[in-house]
Amino acid sequence: MQENKKALVLLNMGGARNKAELKMFLTNMFNDRNIITVKNPLIRKMIAFFITTTRLNSAWKNYEEIGNASPINPLTEKLVEKCNEKIEGFTTYQVMRYTPPFADDVIKQIIADKMSEIVMLPLYPQFSTTTTKSSIEDFIDHLPYTFGKNVRYIETFYKNDLFNDCIINEIISKTSDACEYNLIFSAHGLPQKIVDAGDPYQEQMVEHVEILSKKLQEKNINFKSINLAYQSKVGPMKWLDPSLDEMLKNFKDQNVIIYPIAFIVDNSETDFELDIEYREIAHEIGIKDYQVCKCVNDSDEFIEAIKDIIK
């Protein structure tokens, strides 16, 4: 029997396969103490129930426009399959935070497969308490203490060179004439109060855009402008600025390429929000050509980046 069998666990938010799972996703997300930071679990549960009940039907309408399911599930399955084919010395698993497969079930499988070491790779390039911390905590909460020190996790990988090459290549594929386009890196938004409480997400996002801008410059690819904006704002509280809809107003009669910088696998935020909702906004503003890049997903280049990230 092979000794020291290593598990690579890919962590992500999850996404609904049907309306019942969308309800599960919303309920679990708004019960997450890293998302709704109210200390009292009973009050948090009441808030989660209220938000889920009021948002479920309108959120499901968005899902209906992308085929009644999030693309995150089949794409992640393909990614896991490819990792298992191409990354030697590891067996790869996926764990979702708010929809199946959940941590406790996957951990049972890891134990049944007699893994002796675990490497967790949260599929969020930049660290946030709402994503990375939430997923890591959830996994560790379900992990038997017998694993002890044989567990490690990757906190961020936005500085990884091979990963950033994947992003640059996708952006370049969208136009042969960069100087005719404005590039917008669109990140998932966060309430300002979470950043004010010490979350490093915004700072890392700004740094990531600087790294990618430098890479483009080195390749002599000169966009008309390079920008960072935040999508997905909900509710009345202050969120990170500038919002993507405000940013788009700067580019009437111009061309725009959007790259979803906070995501690794395409999901409802990329396929519905960016490609349908914000496309309509861009059309109303009078943007001439509006392009949305794909995430790295299960590309061979990204598999090579994962090998480099976990070594």
Buried (B, 14 or more C-beta within 10 A) or exposed (E): EEEEBBBBBBBBBBBBBEBEBBBBBBBBBBBBEBBBBEEEEEEBBEBBBEBBEEBBEEBBEBBEEBEEBBBBBBBBEEBBEBBEEBBEEBBBBBBBBBBBBBBEEBBEEBBEEEBEBBBBBBBBBBBBBBBBBBBBBBBBEBBEEEBEEBBEBBBBBBEBEBBBBBBBEBBBEBBEEBEEBBBBBBBBBBBBEBBEEEBBBBEBBEBBBEBBBEBBEEEEBEBBEBBBBBBBBEEEEEBBEBBBBEBBEBBEEBBBBBBBBBBBBBBBBBBBBBBBBBBEBBEEBEBBEBBBBBBBBBBEBBBBBBBEBBE
